[in-house]
Amino acid sequence: MEELSEVAGDITHAISNRVFELLRAKIVTGELRPNEPLIETDLAQLLDVSRTPIRESLQRLAAIGLIVPRRRGWAVREYTPAEVLGKFEVRIALEGFAAFLAAQRGTDDQLRRCKRIHEDRLTVEPGDEDRRISTNRDFHAAIIDAAGNEQLKEAIYETGRFYLNRPVVRSSTREEMALAHAEHAAIVDALLARDSQRAEREMRAHIRRTFLMFQRLEPGVHLA
């Protein structure tokens, strides 16, 4: 009986984690927009789960600052321009250092994986929003993994939703897409050359330019 209880607990935990990751992905990719309401019953029906994993996931999302309480439940948090700026500055520092460490510590296989993801991204059509977003996230995640620091990875994870998402994709031009490819290529070149300082410099410059794309969606924000 105790073993059955443990199995049931593991299943419940797995469902809760899956729901949390699904909801987080919908927020960070822009599918759920700032101030959009999140009602437990609606989400439970949408994801075909009970309200318990929904409730647990919403509490976790609130703990990392992605949602805020509302009278009838929760809503996706709308960050102020100053908060957006602060998040990007943190991301520039942390992910730049992750690239530095990846160039030093990453295995040859890990760095080749970064290159493969970059090459796969080059085949994505401009109108394929899902693949543009997913391959971009895979590229950055591969570099963070190669850095070999779980605490750093978690800190970057907590910067939340300020990555390439649907609103940014839809507002970007072909020239900006080509520039992003070139920046990714420069990062890969530095990683494969084991040039940690150049990898950090290229990553920081790439994220700084990405901020300018968010700036169009967040009037009044500027990078000091």
C-alpha positions as CSV (number, residue, x, y, z in Angstrom):
1,M,0.0,0.0,0.0
2,E,2.9,2.3,0.8
3,E,4.4,1.7,-2.6
4,L,1.1,2.5,-4.3
5,S,1.0,5.8,-2.4
6,E,4.5,6.6,-3.5
7,V,3.6,5.9,-7.1
8,A,0.5,8.0,-6.9
9,G,2.6,10.8,-5.4
10,D,5.1,10.6,-8.2
11,I,2.4,10.7,-10.8
12,T,0.8,13.8,-9.2
13,H,4.2,15.5,-9.0
14,A,4.9,14.7,-12.6
15,I,1.5,16.1,-13.7
16,S,2.1,19.3,-11.7
17,N,5.5,19.8,-13.2
18,R,4.1,19.3,-16.7
19,V,1.4,21.8,-16.1
20,F,3.8,24.3,-14.7
21,E,6.1,24.0,-17.7
22,L,3.2,24.3,-20.1
23,L,1.9,27.4,-18.5
24,R,5.3,28.9,-18.1
25,A,6.0,28.3,-21.8
26,K,2.7,29.9,-22.8
27,I,3.8,33.0,-20.8
28,V,7.4,33.3,-21.9
29,T,6.5,32.8,-25.6
30,G,3.9,35.5,-25.5
31,E,0.9,33.1,-26.1
32,L,-0.5,34.3,-22.8
33,R,-0.2,38.1,-22.8
34,P,0.4,40.6,-19.9
35,N,-2.8,41.1,-17.8
36,E,-4.5,38.0,-19.4
37,P,-6.7,36.4,-16.7
38,L,-5.8,32.8,-15.5
39,I,-8.9,31.0,-14.1
40,E,-8.3,27.7,-12.4
41,T,-11.4,26.0,-13.8
42,D,-10.7,27.2,-17.3
43,L,-7.1,26.1,-17.3
44,A,-8.0,22.7,-15.8
45,Q,-10.5,22.2,-18.6
46,L,-8.0,23.4,-21.3
47,L,-5.2,21.1,-20.0
48,D,-7.5,18.2,-19.1
49,V,-6.3,17.9,-15.5
50,S,-7.8,18.5,-12.1
51,R,-7.6,21.8,-10.3
52,T,-4.9,20.7,-7.9
53,P,-1.9,20.7,-10.3
54,I,-3.3,24.0,-11.8
55,R,-3.4,25.5,-8.3
56,E,0.1,24.3,-7.5
57,S,1.5,25.5,-10.8
58,L,-0.1,29.0,-10.4
59,Q,1.5,29.3,-7.0
60,R,4.9,28.4,-8.5
61,L,4.4,30.9,-11.4
62,A,3.6,33.6,-8.8
63,A,6.7,32.7,-6.8
64,I,9.0,33.4,-9.8
65,G,7.1,36.6,-10.7
66,L,5.3,35.6,-13.9
67,I,1.8,36.0,-12.6
68,V,0.0,38.2,-10.0
69,P,-3.2,37.7,-8.0
70,R,-6.5,39.2,-9.2
71,R,-10.0,39.3,-7.7
72,R,-11.1,36.2,-9.6
73,G,-7.8,34.3,-9.7
74,W,-4.6,35.3,-11.3
75,A,-3.3,37.2,-14.3
76,V,-0.1,37.3,-16.3
77,R,2.2,39.9,-14.8
78,E,2.8,43.1,-16.8
79,Y,6.3,44.3,-16.1
80,T,7.1,48.0,-15.9
81,P,9.7,49.4,-18.3
82,A,12.2,49.7,-15.5
83,E,11.7,46.0,-14.6
84,V,12.1,44.9,-18.2
85,L,15.4,46.9,-18.3
86,G,16.6,45.3,-15.1
87,K,15.7,41.8,-16.3
88,F,17.7,42.3,-19.5
89,E,20.7,43.7,-17.7
90,V,20.7,40.6,-15.4
91,R,20.3,38.3,-18.5
92,I,23.2,40.1,-20.3
93,A,25.5,39.5,-17.3
94,L,24.5,35.9,-16.5
95,E,24.1,34.5,-20.0
96,G,27.3,36.3,-21.1
97,F,29.2,34.5,-18.3
98,A,27.5,31.2,-19.3
99,A,29.0,31.6,-22.7
100,F,32.3,32.3,-21.1
101,L,32.1,29.1,-19.1
102,A,30.8,27.0,-22.0
103,A,33.8,27.9,-24.1
104,Q,36.1,26.7,-21.2
105,R,34.2,23.7,-19.9
106,G,31.8,22.5,-22.6
107,T,32.6,19.1,-24.0
108,D,33.3,18.9,-27.7
109,D,29.9,17.1,-28.1
110,Q,28.1,19.9,-26.3
111,L,29.7,22.6,-28.4
112,R,29.0,20.7,-31.6
113,R,25.4,20.5,-30.5
114,C,25.3,24.3,-30.3
115,K,26.6,24.4,-33.9
116,R,24.0,21.9,-35.1
117,I,21.1,23.8,-33.5
118,H,22.4,27.0,-35.1
119,E,22.6,25.3,-38.5
120,D,19.1,23.9,-38.1
121,R,17.9,27.4,-37.3
122,L,19.2,28.6,-40.6
123,T,16.7,26.4,-42.4
124,V,13.7,27.9,-40.6
125,E,11.3,29.9,-42.8
126,P,10.6,33.5,-41.6
127,G,6.9,32.8,-41.2
128,D,7.4,29.7,-39.0
129,E,7.0,31.4,-35.6
130,D,7.0,28.2,-33.6
131,R,10.4,26.9,-35.0
132,R,11.9,30.4,-34.8
133,I,11.1,30.5,-31.1
134,S,11.9,26.9,-30.3
135,T,15.3,26.8,-32.1
136,N,16.3,30.1,-30.5
137,R,15.5,28.7,-27.1
138,D,17.3,25.4,-27.9
139,F,20.4,27.3,-28.9
140,H,20.6,29.4,-25.8
141,A,19.7,26.4,-23.6
142,A,22.5,24.3,-25.2
143,I,25.1,27.0,-24.3
144,I,23.8,27.3,-20.8
145,D,24.0,23.5,-20.4
146,A,27.5,23.5,-21.7
147,A,28.5,26.0,-19.0
148,G,28.1,23.2,-16.4
149,N,26.8,25.3,-13.6
150,E,23.3,24.4,-12.3
151,Q,23.0,27.4,-10.0
152,L,23.8,29.7,-12.9
153,K,21.3,27.9,-15.1
154,E,18.6,28.3,-12.5
155,A,19.4,32.0,-12.1
156,I,19.1,32.5,-15.9
157,Y,15.9,30.5,-15.9
158,E,14.4,32.9,-13.3
159,T,14.9,35.9,-15.6
160,G,11.6,34.7,-17.0
161,R,10.0,35.7,-20.2
162,F,12.5,38.1,-21.9
163,Y,13.5,35.9,-24.8
164,L,12.4,35.8,-28.4
165,N,8.6,35.3,-28.3
166,R,5.7,35.7,-30.7
167,P,5.2,39.5,-30.4
168,V,8.9,40.0,-31.0
169,V,9.0,37.5,-33.9
170,R,6.0,39.2,-35.5
171,S,7.6,42.7,-35.3
172,S,11.0,41.6,-36.5
173,T,12.2,42.2,-40.1
174,R,14.1,39.8,-42.4
175,E,17.2,41.9,-41.9
176,E,16.9,41.5,-38.1
177,M,16.5,37.7,-38.5
178,A,19.6,37.6,-40.7
179,L,21.5,39.7,-38.1
180,A,20.4,37.2,-35.3
181,H,21.8,34.4,-37.4
182,A,25.1,36.2,-37.9
183,E,25.3,36.9,-34.1
184,H,24.6,33.2,-33.3
185,A,27.3,32.2,-35.8
186,A,29.8,34.5,-34.1
187,I,29.0,32.9,-30.7
188,V,29.4,29.4,-32.2
189,D,32.7,30.4,-33.7
190,A,34.0,31.7,-30.4
191,L,32.8,28.6,-28.6
192,L,34.5,26.2,-31.0
193,A,37.7,28.2,-30.8
194,R,37.5,27.9,-27.0
195,D,37.8,31.7,-26.9
196,S,35.9,32.4,-23.6
197,Q,36.3,36.1,-23.6
198,R,35.0,36.5,-27.2
199,A,32.1,34.1,-26.5
200,E,31.1,36.2,-23.6
201,R,31.4,39.4,-25.6
202,E,29.4,38.1,-28.5
203,M,26.6,36.8,-26.3
204,R,26.4,40.1,-24.4
205,A,26.2,42.0,-27.7
206,H,23.5,39.7,-29.0
207,I,21.3,40.0,-26.0
208,R,21.8,43.7,-25.9
209,R,20.5,44.0,-29.5
210,T,17.6,41.7,-28.7
211,F,16.6,44.2,-26.0
212,L,16.2,46.8,-28.7
213,M,13.5,44.6,-30.3
214,F,11.7,44.4,-27.0
215,Q,12.0,48.2,-26.7
216,R,9.7,48.6,-29.6
217,L,7.0,46.7,-27.6
218,E,7.8,48.5,-24.4
219,P,7.8,52.3,-25.1
220,G,10.1,54.4,-23.0
221,V,12.5,51.6,-22.2
222,H,16.1,52.2,-23.1
223,L,19.4,50.5,-22.4
224,A,21.9,52.6,-20.5
